[in-house]
Amino acid sequence: MNGWIRLGEVAHARSGDKGNHANIGVIAFTAAGYEYLQSALTAEMVAQHFAAWRPRGVDRFLLPGIQAMNFVLYDILAGGASRSLRTDTQGKVLAPSLLSLWLPEPPELAIMRK
């Protein structure tokens, strides 16, 4: 898509379970990418991206020392690892899914990539 990039072009991510909740750590490749993501990647966008999973809420925590942010998605795992009947009971697919999210292309994209 012209004028858009996927989150995975400027960051990597990892996700996992915390009981019935999940978290997704998003780590920018560069300081410029982290600056961009602070305004471009919001908790509301993440909640909308995972709306079909019906999270009760999403919080974002900034980690500037490591150019990262952590998203906590509440009650998204349908009971958690030992109770859920979902294929991904530990939320491991959440990070790759989020990396496919489309964001507006920033003017400094070249310096944000690996």
C-alpha positions, 0 to 999 in steps of 0.5 A, a space after each residue: 500500500 502506497 503511503 503505508 508501512 507495516 509495523 514490522 518494518 520498524 520494530 520487532 515484537 514478542 508476546 505471551 500470556 499472563 493468566 487470562 491476559 496477554 502482553 505484547 512487547 514492541 521494540 523499535 529497531 532505531 531511536 527514530 523508530 521509537 520516536 515515531 511509534 510513540 505517536 503512531 502506535 496507540 493502545 486504541 489502535 492495538 485494541 482495534 486490531 484485536 477487536 475480534 478477540 474482545 479484549 476488555 481493555 488495552 494499556 500501553 507502557 513506554 520503555 524509553 531506555 530500551 526503545 520499546 513499549 509494552 501493551 497489556 491486553 486484558 481478558 483476551 485469552 478466553 480463560 488462559 492457558 489451562 482453561 481456554 479452548 483456543 488454539 493459541 492459549 498463551 497468546 504467542 501469535 499476537 506479536 506476529 499479528 501486530 507486526 502486520 498492522 498498517 501505519 502511515 509511512 513516516 518521512 524518515 522511514 529509511 533511518 528507522 529500518 534495521 
